[in-house]
Amino acid sequence: MGSMATKTYPGRYDEQDIAALEQLAEATGRSRNYHLNEALKSYLAEQRWQISHIQEGLADLNAGRMTPHEDVMAKGRRIIAGFAQAIRLSPPPHTDPAAGSCR
């Protein structure tokens, strides 16, 4: 894998975060810069994912591809009711059905 060009970009950080970063660098044997780069890459990937999904949702909304709120709530209630029924039919955890008591 090739080396990417880098650029120095100064910043200001909370003292507690710098202390935690220094502890992380020491514990892992990696540089503070390495961990800052990894954190930035992770943050940017998460933000890209969120923005793309928001844009996708807005496009669906604008195109009329949506489910009314009450339909979503009704489906959620049915799912919850199904789980509640399954829980009532299941034996309690750590129960020996043959002995009828907890182990």
Summary of the structure (lengths in Angstrom):
residues: 103
radius of gyration: 25.4
end to end distance: 55.9
largest distance: 69.1
contacts: 163
relative contact order: 0.04
helix: 64%
strand: 4%
